[in-house]
Amino acid sequence: MHIIREPYARLEGIDTVAILADPGCRAGWERNFPPLLETVMREHAPQLFVVAGDMSLNSLDDEYRAIIRYMDRYEGRWASVPGDHDRPLRTFQRYFGATRKVLDVGRWRFIGINTANRMFLRREREWIDAHIRPNSIIISHLPPEADGWTFHSLWPKSSDHFLATVRRHQKKIHSMYFGHIHGYSARKYLGIPMIATGGVAESLIVRDNAYRGPGDFEMVIFDVASGKTKLCVLKNPAKR
């Protein structure tokens, strides 16, 4: 296992990417993240994991070391941007490096931004503006205020600024992936897919702009050759 700490990386030999969020942000995450990771590796064997934040519950050294022990059981590279549970960011940076990242994988460019403070600030817009190109994929912990997501999303002004940035670059953006919402949910903006990647530390059903009970555990599996995705699902024994 290798953690990509640098703000920019060009990666070769990647056929499959797993996109996920929130693997460590709830007590009891060890009941859920390790078996989902094992399932993903067995069924899809991704060479790269891109994480949209919340690698920890309280951004403590022991929490990061614990989750890295599970990650280290498998081959692959990991890159993460921070979530709100990864504050203070200095501890996140010690283990996962830069809080904004650009990953070039085949024809795709993953652009990760830092919305750990629950805002989309000018420096995040400038990061996107500086690095955007055709076939870009945006990775952010906080999603915008899409229909049904306003209960757990960017604050309104930040959401407006984020969507304005997307609108300005819409022809270059292939898709966008978010965490923070602990359940898989899909929307579109200007025809661009917006995906809340699913539950990992915990999973809940997202419906009617709220959580509606326990859901299954999910990671998005991205095929580098085609740009198509599928969902890897682990059934939640808490569902009835």
LOFIZA-19604 format. One record per residue: residue number from 0; residue in one letter; x, y, z of N, C-alpha, C in turn. Coordinates in Angstrom, 3 decimals, decimal comma, always signed. Each point is the difference from the previous one (the first is absolute). Example, Ala and Ser with C-alpha at 12.3 -4.5 7.8 and 13.67 -1.06 7.14 Angstrom:
! residues 2
[pt 0 A [+13,190 -5,690 +7,800] [-0,890 +1,190 +0,000] [+0,900 +1,200 +0,000]];
[pt 1 S [-0,350 +1,050 -0,720] [+0,820 +1,190 +0,060] [-0,770 +1,090 +0,730]];
END
This chain:
! residues 240
[pt 0 M [+0,848 -1,192 +0,000] [-0,848 +1,192 +0,000] [+0,885 +1,244 +0,000]];
[pt 1 H [-0,364 +0,971 -0,833] [+0,748 +1,254 -0,076] [-0,981 +1,160 +0,104]];
[pt 2 I [+0,292 +0,962 +0,863] [-0,819 +1,196 +0,141] [+0,619 +1,115 -0,832]];
[pt 3 I [-0,794 +0,583 -0,881] [+0,450 +1,112 -0,833] [-0,152 +1,277 +0,817]];
[pt 4 R [+1,106 +0,584 +0,366] [+0,005 +1,181 +0,856] [+0,179 +1,302 -0,792]];
[pt 5 E [+0,531 -0,113 -1,203] [+0,346 +1,168 -0,784] [-1,255 +0,674 -0,568]];
[pt 6 P [+0,074 +1,310 -0,289] [-1,164 +0,676 -0,594] [-0,248 -0,384 -1,452]];
[pt 7 Y [+0,999 -0,561 -0,679] [-0,195 -0,427 -1,383] [+0,675 -1,344 -0,215]];
[pt 8 A [-0,702 -0,896 -0,683] [+0,574 -1,305 -0,327] [-0,531 -0,459 -1,351]];
[pt 9 R [+0,878 -0,558 -0,811] [-0,395 -0,650 -1,243] [+0,192 -1,496 +0,207]];
[pt 10 L [-1,070 -0,761 -0,151] [+0,009 -1,409 +0,366] [-0,157 -0,860 -1,236]];
[pt 11 E [+0,845 -1,000 -0,113] [-0,041 -0,944 -1,120] [-0,497 -1,354 +0,484]];
[pt 12 G [-0,506 -0,781 -0,939] [-0,400 -1,366 +0,319] [-1,246 -0,126 +0,842]];
[pt 13 I [-0,872 +0,998 -0,066] [-1,239 -0,019 +0,772] [-1,147 -0,368 -0,929]];
[pt 14 D [-0,649 -1,121 +0,252] [-1,167 -0,421 -0,772] [-1,309 +0,287 +0,718]];
[pt 15 T [+0,046 -0,054 +1,337] [-1,222 +0,123 +0,802] [+0,262 +0,917 +1,189]];
[pt 16 V [-0,918 +0,914 +0,233] [+0,089 +0,931 +1,123] [-1,225 -0,201 +0,887]];
[pt 17 A [+0,218 -0,113 +1,303] [-1,105 +0,008 +0,960] [-0,132 +1,408 +0,570]];
[pt 18 I [-1,214 +0,533 -0,035] [-0,266 +1,342 +0,526] [-0,917 -0,152 +1,208]];
[pt 19 L [+0,429 +0,563 +1,115] [-0,736 -0,186 +1,252] [+0,154 +1,227 +0,884]];
[pt 20 A [-0,708 -0,013 +1,112] [+0,115 +1,073 +0,989] [-0,432 -0,537 +1,355]];
[pt 21 D [+0,426 +0,710 +1,040] [-0,479 -0,240 +1,368] [+0,312 -1,397 +0,538]];
[pt 22 P [+1,205 -0,519 -0,230] [+0,276 -1,344 +0,512] [+0,235 -0,068 +1,500]];
[pt 23 G [+0,340 +1,153 +0,655] [+0,384 -0,077 +1,406] [-0,698 +0,976 +0,911]];
[pt 24 C [-1,138 +0,574 -0,418] [-0,557 +1,148 +0,718] [-1,081 -0,351 +1,014]];
[pt 25 R [-0,175 -1,275 +0,305] [-0,958 -0,403 +1,025] [+0,623 -1,050 +0,906]];
[pt 26 A [-0,341 +0,064 +1,274] [+0,417 -1,073 +0,902] [-0,558 -1,320 -0,526]];
[pt 27 G [+0,809 -1,040 +0,059] [-0,429 -1,284 -0,521] [+0,276 -0,194 -1,471]];
[pt 28 W [+0,777 +0,914 -0,611] [+0,317 -0,115 -1,426] [+0,690 -1,323 -0,319]];
[pt 29 E [+0,689 -0,591 +0,971] [+0,731 -1,247 -0,258] [-0,927 -1,185 -0,266]];
[pt 30 R [-1,286 +0,134 +0,323] [-0,951 -1,053 -0,358] [-0,377 +0,057 -1,484]];
[pt 31 N [+0,198 +1,166 -0,623] [-0,573 +0,236 -1,323] [+1,035 +0,227 -1,094]];
[pt 32 F [+0,971 +0,851 +0,249] [+0,986 +0,299 -1,030] [+0,842 -1,215 -0,392]];
[pt 33 P [+0,584 -0,754 +0,934] [+0,846 -1,126 -0,420] [-0,730 -1,051 -0,840]];
[pt 34 P [-1,229 -0,442 +0,362] [-0,651 -0,985 -0,868] [-0,382 +0,564 -1,367]];
[pt 35 L [-0,363 +1,296 -0,070] [-0,282 +0,595 -1,308] [+1,276 +0,056 -0,828]];
[pt 36 L [+1,107 +0,393 +0,617] [+1,271 +0,047 -0,719] [+0,386 -1,381 -0,511]];
[pt 37 E [-0,177 -1,014 +0,819] [+0,303 -1,370 -0,431] [-0,877 -0,397 -1,193]];
[pt 38 T [-1,276 +0,347 +0,048] [-0,905 -0,316 -1,106] [+0,421 +0,703 -1,281]];
[pt 39 V [+0,332 +1,282 +0,101] [+0,427 +0,767 -1,170] [+1,266 -0,591 -0,605]];
[pt 40 M [+0,942 -0,364 +0,841] [+1,249 -0,564 -0,518] [-0,247 -1,351 -0,666]];
[pt 41 R [-0,834 -0,805 +0,593] [-0,273 -1,332 -0,562] [-0,746 +0,098 -1,333]];
[pt 42 E [-0,948 +0,916 -0,108] [-0,856 +0,057 -1,180] [+0,544 +0,901 -1,109]];
[pt 43 H [+0,817 +1,022 +0,371] [+0,409 +0,985 -1,011] [+1,503 +0,289 -0,015]];
[pt 44 A [+0,715 -0,254 +1,068] [+1,451 +0,196 +0,091] [+0,447 +1,356 -0,537]];
[pt 45 P [-0,553 +1,117 +0,483] [+0,449 +1,305 -0,490] [+1,457 +0,257 +0,365]];
[pt 46 Q [+0,697 +0,666 -0,899] [+1,393 +0,369 +0,276] [+0,118 +1,369 +0,667]];
[pt 47 L [-1,112 +0,752 +0,000] [+0,006 +1,337 +0,592] [-1,306 +0,208 +0,754]];
[pt 48 F [+0,128 +0,575 +1,198] [-1,153 +0,414 +0,797] [+0,050 +1,518 +0,150]];
[pt 49 V [-1,084 +0,669 -0,368] [-0,113 +1,451 +0,155] [-1,068 +0,261 +1,056]];
[pt 50 V [+0,384 +0,693 +1,070] [-0,871 +0,164 +1,165] [-0,404 +1,468 +0,138]];
[pt 51 A [-1,309 +0,235 +0,061] [-0,527 +1,356 +0,149] [-0,197 +0,348 +1,477]];
[pt 52 G [+1,026 -0,270 +0,802] [+0,040 +0,508 +1,357] [-0,572 -0,886 +1,092]];
[pt 53 D [+0,248 +0,451 +1,239] [-0,397 -0,659 +1,242] [+0,665 -1,361 +0,163]];
[pt 54 M [+1,330 +0,040 +0,010] [+0,787 -1,193 +0,307] [+0,021 -0,286 +1,498]];
[pt 55 S [-0,504 +0,926 +0,807] [+0,067 -0,145 +1,458] [-1,292 +0,502 +0,625]];
[pt 56 L [-0,110 -0,201 +1,299] [-1,122 +0,541 +0,763] [+0,354 +1,350 +0,614]];
[pt 57 N [+1,216 +0,086 +0,588] [+0,409 +1,208 +0,712] [+1,368 +0,510 -0,422]];
[pt 58 S [+0,521 -0,472 -1,137] [+1,310 +0,411 -0,518] [+1,116 -0,250 +1,014]];
[pt 59 L [-0,030 -1,187 +0,590] [+1,015 -0,397 +0,968] [+0,990 -0,968 -0,633]];
[pt 60 D [+1,244 +0,071 +0,464] [+1,032 -0,888 -0,531] [-0,412 -1,462 +0,084]];
[pt 61 D [-0,525 -0,415 +1,135] [-0,362 -1,405 +0,173] [-1,074 -0,430 -1,002]];
[pt 62 E [-0,917 +0,908 -0,327] [-1,056 -0,335 -0,950] [+0,558 -0,198 -1,401]];
[pt 63 Y [+0,892 +0,876 -0,412] [+0,603 -0,164 -1,327] [+0,860 -1,256 -0,065]];
[pt 64 R [+0,754 -0,251 +1,048] [+0,844 -1,205 -0,007] [-0,860 -1,256 -0,050]];
[pt 65 A [-1,143 +0,025 +0,671] [-0,878 -1,179 +0,010] [-0,574 -0,271 -1,386]];
[pt 66 I [-0,472 +1,033 -0,683] [-0,611 -0,239 -1,313] [+1,061 -0,364 -1,032]];
[pt 67 I [+1,191 +0,556 +0,134] [+1,074 -0,336 -0,929] [+0,392 -1,467 +0,145]];
[pt 68 R [-0,113 -0,555 +1,185] [+0,318 -1,430 +0,173] [-0,915 -0,865 -0,869]];
[pt 69 Y [-1,264 +0,376 -0,124] [-0,912 -0,760 -0,870] [+0,307 +0,251 -1,471]];
[pt 70 M [+0,284 +1,242 -0,348] [+0,357 +0,314 -1,378] [+1,248 -0,752 -0,430]];
[pt 71 D [+0,912 -0,175 +0,932] [+1,306 -0,588 -0,311] [-0,064 -1,509 -0,243]];
[pt 72 R [-1,162 -0,597 +0,193] [-0,147 -1,440 -0,259] [-0,016 -0,329 -1,489]];
[pt 73 Y [-0,207 +1,027 -0,838] [-0,214 -0,231 -1,425] [+0,935 +0,866 -0,822]];
[pt 74 E [+0,330 -0,495 -1,185] [+0,745 +0,800 -0,960] [-0,887 +1,140 -0,499]];
[pt 75 G [+0,631 +1,090 -0,398] [-0,761 +1,104 -0,564] [+0,509 +1,332 +0,510]];
[pt 76 R [-0,427 +1,035 -0,671] [+0,356 +1,368 +0,367] [-1,232 +0,725 +0,513]];
[pt 77 W [+0,211 +0,883 +0,967] [-1,087 +0,732 +0,628] [+0,280 +1,488 -0,078]];
[pt 78 A [-1,019 +0,777 -0,341] [+0,094 +1,456 +0,013] [-1,266 +0,550 +0,634]];
[pt 79 S [+0,154 +0,926 +0,924] [-1,161 +0,540 +0,709] [+0,090 +1,513 +0,107]];
[pt 80 V [-1,161 +0,636 -0,087] [-0,146 +1,379 +0,450] [-0,751 -0,051 +1,330]];
[pt 81 P [+0,048 +1,061 +0,804] [-0,576 -0,073 +1,340] [-1,498 +0,264 +0,039]];
[pt 82 G [-0,623 -0,535 +1,062] [-1,380 +0,323 +0,324] [-0,060 +0,765 +1,305]];
[pt 83 D [-1,209 +0,329 +0,437] [-0,141 +0,793 +1,213] [+0,493 -0,737 +1,241]];
[pt 84 H [-0,025 -1,342 -0,015] [+0,520 -0,759 +1,137] [+1,528 -0,083 -0,006]];
[pt 85 D [+0,627 +0,462 -1,069] [+1,468 -0,018 -0,091] [+0,629 +1,295 +0,478]];
[pt 86 R [-0,763 +0,819 +0,680] [+0,549 +1,203 +0,604] [+0,362 -0,277 +1,451]];
[pt 87 P [+1,143 +0,524 +0,497] [+0,922 +0,925 -0,651] [+0,799 -0,672 -1,124]];
[pt 88 L [+0,219 +0,750 -1,051] [+0,574 -0,571 -1,212] [+1,464 -0,390 +0,143]];
[pt 89 R [+0,698 +0,551 +0,965] [+1,426 -0,325 +0,128] [+0,200 -1,491 +0,251]];
[pt 90 T [-0,928 -0,640 +0,702] [+0,144 -1,439 +0,243] [-0,320 -0,775 -1,266]];
[pt 91 F [-1,044 +0,379 -0,711] [-0,298 -0,602 -1,295] [+1,206 +0,116 -0,930]];
[pt 92 Q [+0,611 +1,170 -0,047] [+1,132 +0,227 -0,902] [+1,190 -0,871 +0,360]];
[pt 93 R [+0,152 -0,296 +1,264] [+1,117 -0,849 +0,418] [-0,094 -1,386 -0,634]];
[pt 94 Y [-1,198 -0,495 -0,187] [-0,190 -1,355 -0,529] [-0,382 -0,019 -1,476]];
[pt 95 F [-0,761 +1,005 -0,468] [-0,539 -0,046 -1,357] [+0,442 +1,164 -0,882]];
[pt 96 G [+0,857 +0,876 +0,540] [+0,641 +0,995 -0,832] [-0,890 +1,163 -0,378]];
[pt 97 A [+0,140 +0,447 -1,244] [-0,656 +1,215 -0,476] [-1,515 -0,090 +0,146]];
[pt 98 T [-0,615 +1,128 +0,315] [-1,459 +0,042 +0,167] [-0,719 +0,234 -1,325]];
[pt 99 R [+0,728 +0,351 -1,031] [-0,520 +0,075 -1,373] [+0,898 -0,846 -0,875]];
[pt 100 K [-0,588 -0,743 -0,898] [+0,807 -0,897 -0,822] [-0,507 -0,021 -1,431]];
[pt 101 V [+0,935 -0,237 -0,914] [-0,310 -0,280 -1,394] [+0,637 -1,330 -0,349]];
[pt 102 L [-0,811 -0,927 -0,508] [+0,473 -1,327 -0,390] [-0,334 -0,212 -1,469]];
[pt 103 D [+1,017 -0,206 -0,805] [-0,210 -0,331 -1,409] [+0,072 -1,506 -0,172]];
[pt 104 V [-1,103 -0,578 -0,445] [-0,138 -1,453 -0,149] [-0,541 -0,261 -1,403]];
[pt 105 G [+0,859 -0,471 -0,899] [-0,428 -0,145 -1,381] [-0,446 +1,346 -0,544]];
[pt 106 R [-1,173 +0,046 -0,627] [-0,500 +1,276 -0,533] [-0,761 +0,817 +1,029]];
[pt 107 W [-0,101 -0,505 +1,215] [-0,804 +0,650 +1,032] [+0,866 +0,828 +0,930]];
[pt 108 R [-0,524 +1,111 +0,435] [+0,660 +0,818 +1,019] [-0,944 +0,129 +1,195]];
[pt 109 F [+0,394 -0,579 +1,125] [-0,736 +0,135 +1,252] [+0,499 +1,265 +0,700]];
[pt 110 I [-0,914 +0,926 +0,271] [+0,350 +1,256 +0,678] [-0,658 -0,004 +1,367]];
[pt 111 G [+0,810 -0,158 +1,041] [-0,512 -0,036 +1,360] [+0,141 +1,350 +0,673]];
[pt 112 I [-1,077 +0,469 +0,633] [+0,009 +1,288 +0,689] [-0,248 -0,212 +1,491]];
[pt 113 N [+0,252 +1,049 +0,767] [-0,107 -0,051 +1,458] [-1,252 +0,754 +0,444]];
[pt 114 T [-1,049 -0,741 +0,325] [-1,214 +0,611 +0,559] [-0,211 -0,451 +1,444]];
[pt 115 A [+1,097 -0,312 +0,689] [-0,092 -0,501 +1,371] [-0,619 +1,009 +0,948]];
[pt 116 N [+0,096 +1,282 -0,327] [-0,624 +1,039 +0,838] [-1,454 +0,252 -0,364]];
[pt 117 R [-0,565 -0,884 -0,834] [-1,397 +0,064 -0,444] [-0,294 +1,214 -0,875]];
[pt 118 M [+1,081 +0,534 -0,616] [-0,149 +1,133 -0,898] [+0,786 -0,246 -1,282]];
[pt 119 F [-0,421 +0,667 -1,069] [+0,744 +0,036 -1,249] [+0,547 +1,411 -0,139]];
[pt 120 L [+1,290 +0,139 +0,304] [+0,616 +1,318 +0,048] [+0,727 +0,318 -1,302]];
[pt 121 R [+0,463 +1,236 -0,101] [+0,653 +0,445 -1,233] [+1,197 -0,868 -0,372]];
[pt 122 R [+0,770 -0,425 +0,993] [+1,184 -0,802 -0,333] [-0,381 -1,350 -0,614]];
[pt 123 E [-1,181 -0,520 +0,333] [-0,453 -1,236 -0,649] [-0,416 +0,280 -1,445]];
[pt 124 R [-0,685 +1,109 -0,212] [-0,338 +0,391 -1,365] [+1,267 +0,198 -0,825]];
[pt 125 E [+0,993 +0,651 +0,585] [+1,249 +0,242 -0,724] [+0,731 -1,303 -0,303]];
[pt 126 W [-0,111 -0,981 +0,902] [+0,627 -1,303 -0,242] [-0,659 -0,682 -1,204]];
[pt 127 I [-1,322 +0,024 -0,026] [-0,705 -0,575 -1,149] [+0,337 +0,772 -1,273]];
[pt 128 D [-0,056 +1,328 +0,054] [+0,280 +0,811 -1,183] [+1,396 -0,282 -0,547]];
[pt 129 A [+0,959 -0,205 +0,892] [+1,384 -0,191 -0,427] [+0,243 -1,373 -0,620]];
[pt 130 H [-0,815 -0,997 +0,384] [+0,319 -1,376 -0,386] [-1,041 -0,656 -0,899]];
[pt 131 I [-1,104 +0,660 -0,249] [-1,057 -0,618 -0,791] [+0,470 -0,266 -1,427]];
[pt 132 R [-0,444 -1,095 -0,556] [+0,270 -0,334 -1,392] [-1,107 -0,965 -0,442]];
[pt 133 P [-0,107 -0,319 -1,286] [-1,017 -0,979 -0,398] [+0,154 -1,321 +0,742]];
[pt 134 N [-1,130 -0,657 +0,271] [-0,054 -1,279 +0,721] [+0,426 +0,141 +1,461]];
[pt 135 S [-0,370 +1,126 +0,603] [+0,284 +0,204 +1,421] [-1,119 -0,575 +0,862]];
[pt 136 I [+0,390 -0,470 +1,174] [-0,918 -0,574 +0,980] [+0,247 +0,724 +1,321]];
[pt 137 I [-1,014 +0,633 +0,548] [+0,134 +0,786 +1,230] [-0,267 -0,889 +1,212]];
[pt 138 I [+0,874 +0,103 +0,997] [-0,139 -0,733 +1,260] [-0,076 +1,018 +1,137]];
[pt 139 S [-1,095 -0,022 +0,755] [-0,193 +0,923 +1,121] [-0,713 -0,727 +1,122]];
[pt 140 H [+0,359 +0,286 +1,231] [-0,724 -0,642 +1,099] [-1,439 +0,511 +0,058]];
[pt 141 L [-0,180 +1,301 +0,055] [-1,343 +0,574 +0,089] [-0,637 +0,091 -1,380]];
[pt 142 P [-1,235 -0,460 -0,144] [-0,725 +0,177 -1,262] [-0,692 +1,350 -0,038]];
[pt 143 P [-0,418 +0,436 -1,186] [-0,798 +1,224 -0,084] [-1,452 -0,271 +0,391]];
[pt 144 E [-0,780 +1,057 +0,025] [-1,414 -0,103 +0,381] [-0,855 -0,489 -1,167]];
[pt 145 A [+0,220 -1,204 -0,424] [-0,867 -0,607 -1,002] [-1,330 -0,402 +0,649]];
[pt 146 D [-0,983 -0,248 -0,826] [-1,306 -0,420 +0,495] [+0,137 -1,266 +0,846]];
[pt 147 G [-0,460 +0,059 +1,232] [+0,076 -1,141 +0,897] [+1,282 -0,106 +0,783]];
[pt 148 W [+0,920 +0,942 -0,210] [+1,270 -0,034 +0,724] [+0,162 +1,184 +0,957]];
[pt 149 T [-0,945 +0,905 +0,035] [+0,202 +1,231 +0,763] [+0,107 -0,250 +1,506]];
[pt 150 F [-0,463 -1,158 +0,465] [+0,084 -0,298 +1,434] [+1,437 -0,246 +0,453]];
[pt 151 H [+0,915 -0,224 -0,949] [+1,363 -0,368 +0,402] [+0,968 +0,383 -1,122]];
[pt 152 S [+0,120 +1,310 -0,267] [+0,759 +0,451 -1,168] [+0,731 +1,306 +0,316]];
[pt 153 L [+0,662 +0,557 -1,020] [+0,640 +1,296 +0,141] [-1,007 +1,066 +0,426]];
[pt 154 W [+0,496 +0,988 +0,725] [-0,842 +1,124 +0,328] [-0,444 +0,693 -1,291]];
[pt 155 P [-1,157 +0,676 +0,009] [-0,579 +0,513 -1,248] [+0,929 +0,844 -0,856]];
[pt 156 K [+0,708 +0,962 +0,609] [+0,881 +0,853 -0,801] [+1,138 -0,809 -0,613]];
[pt 157 S [+0,586 -0,924 +0,782] [+1,054 -0,858 -0,530] [-0,524 -0,904 -1,110]];
[pt 158 S [-1,207 -0,526 +0,191] [-0,602 -0,840 -1,027] [-0,178 +0,775 -1,294]];
[pt 159 D [-0,470 +1,237 +0,095] [-0,179 +0,834 -1,186] [+1,331 +0,228 -0,704]];
[pt 160 H [+1,054 +0,272 +0,768] [+1,313 +0,241 -0,599] [+0,542 -1,266 -0,652]];
[pt 161 F [-0,201 -1,141 +0,648] [+0,453 -1,265 -0,586] [-0,709 -0,265 -1,325]];
[pt 162 L [-1,308 +0,131 -0,006] [-0,756 -0,290 -1,213] [+0,317 +1,008 -1,103]];
[pt 163 A [+0,314 +1,237 +0,362] [+0,415 +0,983 -1,003] [+1,324 -0,410 -0,634]];
[pt 164 T [+0,896 -0,552 +0,803] [+1,280 -0,489 -0,528] [-0,230 -1,175 -0,936]];
[pt 165 V [-0,875 -0,902 +0,398] [-0,338 -1,135 -0,875] [-0,615 +0,495 -1,298]];
[pt 166 R [-0,887 +0,955 +0,101] [-0,660 +0,530 -1,198] [+1,023 +0,609 -0,965]];
[pt 167 R [+0,981 +0,674 +0,543] [+1,019 +0,630 -0,839] [+0,846 -1,029 -0,741]];
[pt 168 H [+0,180 -1,182 +0,614] [+0,874 -1,025 -0,579] [-0,782 -1,233 -0,451]];
[pt 169 Q [-1,298 +0,117 -0,196] [-0,839 -1,185 -0,152] [+0,438 -0,915 -1,135]];
[pt 170 K [+0,530 +0,536 -1,083] [+0,388 -0,842 -1,130] [+1,233 -0,849 +0,287]];
[pt 171 K [+0,722 +0,342 +1,055] [+1,225 -0,733 +0,333] [-0,197 -0,999 +1,143]];
[pt 172 I [-1,166 +0,013 +0,641] [-0,216 -0,834 +1,182] [-0,795 -1,243 -0,388]];
[pt 173 H [+0,592 -1,149 +0,243] [-0,650 -1,280 -0,299] [-1,000 -0,385 +1,085]];
[pt 174 S [+0,405 +0,197 +1,276] [-0,837 -0,414 +1,132] [+0,554 +0,610 +1,274]];
[pt 175 M [-0,792 -0,097 +1,078] [+0,394 +0,531 +1,303] [-0,391 -0,997 +1,085]];
[pt 176 Y [+0,873 -0,151 +0,991] [-0,233 -0,964 +1,076] [+0,185 +0,679 +1,350]];
[pt 177 F [-0,885 -0,374 +0,933] [-0,041 +0,646 +1,302] [-0,140 -1,032 +1,113]];
[pt 178 G [+0,354 +0,431 +1,203] [-0,265 -0,772 +1,202] [-1,025 +0,723 +0,854]];
[pt 179 H [+0,216 -0,057 +1,319] [-0,791 +0,715 +0,995] [-1,406 -0,574 +0,148]];
[pt 180 I [-0,686 -0,255 -1,100] [-1,279 -0,694 +0,039] [+0,280 -1,497 +0,098]];
[pt 181 H [-0,489 -0,638 +1,051] [+0,378 -1,380 +0,299] [-0,930 -1,010 -0,674]];
[pt 182 G [-0,107 +0,119 -1,300] [-0,802 -0,930 -0,770] [+0,128 +0,348 -1,465]];
[pt 183 Y [-0,110 -0,997 -0,853] [+0,127 +0,253 -1,430] [-1,188 +0,821 -0,491]];
[pt 184 S [+0,301 +1,039 -0,784] [-1,047 +0,853 -0,555] [+0,547 +0,657 -1,261]];
[pt 185 A [-0,788 +0,048 -1,053] [+0,452 +0,519 -1,293] [-0,906 +1,127 -0,469]];
[pt 186 R [+0,619 +1,046 -0,506] [-0,704 +1,129 -0,585] [+0,743 +0,404 -1,275]];
[pt 187 K [-0,538 +0,991 -0,719] [+0,690 +0,599 -1,133] [-0,127 +1,513 +0,085]];
[pt 188 Y [+1,046 +0,664 -0,486] [-0,019 +1,459 -0,132] [+0,537 +0,339 -1,378]];
[pt 189 L [-0,805 +0,637 -0,816] [+0,365 +0,316 -1,376] [+0,400 -1,259 -0,766]];
[pt 190 G [-0,635 -1,102 +0,353] [+0,296 -1,271 -0,637] [+1,212 -0,716 +0,553]];
[pt 191 I [+0,685 +0,581 +0,984] [+1,201 -0,599 +0,588] [-0,407 -0,854 +1,198]];
[pt 192 P [+0,376 -1,277 +0,038] [-0,334 -0,821 +1,164] [+0,645 +0,537 +1,277]];
[pt 193 M [-0,798 +0,066 +1,060] [+0,469 +0,340 +1,345] [-0,358 -1,179 +0,904]];
[pt 194 I [+1,017 -0,605 +0,611] [-0,195 -1,239 +0,735] [+0,473 +0,154 +1,438]];
[pt 195 A [-0,892 -0,221 +0,956] [+0,414 -0,248 +1,379] [+0,382 -1,467 +0,064]];
[pt 196 T [+1,253 -0,277 +0,315] [+0,600 -1,294 -0,325] [-0,566 -1,176 +0,777]];
[pt 197 G [-0,653 +0,250 +1,135] [-0,576 -1,111 +0,761] [+0,518 -0,050 +1,422]];
[pt 198 G [-0,555 -0,903 +0,778] [+0,368 -0,127 +1,397] [+1,136 -0,975 +0,191]];
[pt 199 V [+0,934 +0,329 +0,880] [+1,112 -0,901 +0,310] [+0,097 -0,201 +1,510]];
[pt 200 A [+0,313 +1,057 +0,769] [+0,038 -0,156 +1,455] [-1,392 -0,310 +0,551]];
[pt 201 E [-1,003 +0,643 -0,591] [-1,395 -0,350 +0,235] [-0,735 +0,235 -1,315]];
[pt 202 S [-1,145 -0,615 -0,169] [-0,760 +0,217 -1,225] [-1,468 +0,186 +0,333]];
[pt 203 L [-0,589 +1,013 -0,656] [-1,396 +0,339 +0,216] [-0,686 +0,205 -1,349]];
[pt 204 I [-1,288 -0,237 -0,042] [-0,786 +0,246 -1,206] [-0,281 +1,494 -0,094]];
[pt 205 V [+0,278 +0,585 -1,172] [-0,230 +1,425 -0,235] [-1,275 +0,143 -0,824]];
[pt 206 R [-1,012 +0,619 +0,615] [-1,273 +0,164 -0,688] [-0,764 +1,173 +0,609]];
[pt 207 D [-0,642 +0,806 -0,856] [-0,827 +1,124 +0,446] [+0,797 +0,986 +0,848]];
[pt 208 N [+1,238 +0,259 -0,438] [+0,854 +0,993 +0,647] [+0,266 -0,319 +1,471]];
[pt 209 A [+0,221 -1,302 +0,273] [+0,262 -0,448 +1,368] [+0,545 -1,420 -0,039]];
[pt 210 Y [+0,469 -0,465 +1,155] [+0,359 -1,401 +0,155] [-1,235 -0,795 +0,411]];
[pt 211 R [-0,144 -1,203 -0,602] [-1,186 -0,814 +0,256] [+0,397 -1,421 +0,385]];
[pt 212 G [+0,797 -0,125 +1,040] [+0,356 -1,320 +0,493] [+1,267 -0,550 -0,616]];
[pt 213 P [+0,445 -1,165 +0,462] [+1,276 -0,560 -0,448] [-0,021 -0,420 -1,463]];
[pt 214 G [+1,138 +0,180 -0,650] [+0,160 -0,402 -1,387] [+1,184 -0,931 -0,156]];
[pt 215 D [+0,250 -0,449 -1,223] [+1,140 -0,869 -0,269] [+1,285 +0,816 -0,116]];
[pt 216 F [+1,128 -0,699 +0,029] [+1,310 +0,639 -0,103] [+0,454 -0,034 -1,458]];
[pt 217 E [+0,551 +1,130 -0,466] [+0,262 +0,142 -1,431] [+1,337 +0,673 -0,280]];
[pt 218 M [+0,601 -0,368 -1,126] [+1,063 +0,752 -0,646] [-0,323 +0,060 -1,484]];
[pt 219 V [+0,361 +1,115 -0,632] [-0,140 +0,148 -1,445] [+1,240 -0,569 -0,673]];
[pt 220 I [-0,191 -0,802 -1,021] [+1,100 -0,602 -0,745] [+0,033 +0,638 -1,382]];
[pt 221 F [+1,126 +0,636 -0,309] [+0,160 +0,781 -1,232] [+0,940 -0,740 -0,947]];
[pt 222 D [-0,491 -0,263 -1,208] [+0,805 -0,674 -1,025] [+0,765 +1,043 -0,812]];
[pt 223 V [+1,320 -0,061 +0,036] [+0,832 +1,025 -0,629] [-0,138 -0,031 -1,518]];
[pt 224 A [-0,148 -1,155 -0,583] [-0,079 -0,101 -1,457] [-1,258 +0,660 -0,550]];
[pt 225 S [-1,130 -0,211 +0,653] [-1,281 +0,469 -0,536] [-0,549 +1,240 +0,693]];
[pt 226 G [+0,420 +0,257 +1,238] [-0,596 +1,068 +0,789] [-1,322 -0,374 +0,628]];
[pt 227 K [-0,402 -1,259 -0,151] [-1,256 -0,459 +0,582] [+0,211 -0,427 +1,446]];
[pt 228 T [-1,086 +0,011 +0,773] [+0,079 -0,370 +1,402] [-1,009 -1,082 +0,333]];
[pt 229 K [+0,297 -0,705 +1,083] [-0,952 -0,919 +0,612] [+0,129 +0,159 +1,500]];
[pt 230 L [-0,954 -0,531 +0,709] [-0,008 +0,117 +1,452] [+0,314 -1,359 +0,603]];
[pt 231 C [+1,015 -0,029 +0,868] [+0,279 -1,208 +0,775] [-0,748 +0,130 +1,331]];
[pt 232 V [-0,836 -0,977 +0,293] [-0,903 +0,089 +1,150] [+0,248 -1,175 +0,947]];
[pt 233 L [+0,079 +0,306 +1,276] [+0,053 -0,991 +1,068] [-1,270 +0,154 +0,820]];
[pt 234 K [-0,780 -1,037 +0,117] [-1,250 +0,063 +0,737] [+0,236 +0,346 +1,467]];
[pt 235 N [-0,863 +0,813 +0,536] [+0,088 +0,445 +1,395] [-0,873 -0,919 +0,862]];
[pt 236 P [+0,602 -0,736 +0,926] [-0,807 -0,901 +0,831] [-0,994 +0,738 +0,886]];
[pt 237 A [+0,193 +1,326 +0,191] [-0,929 +0,765 +0,833] [-1,303 +0,310 -0,722]];
[pt 238 K [-0,027 -0,187 -1,322] [-1,245 +0,248 -0,743] [-1,010 -1,097 +0,302]];
[pt 239 R [-1,256 +0,393 +0,056] [-1,073 -0,971 +0,260] [-1,039 +0,099 -1,115]];
END
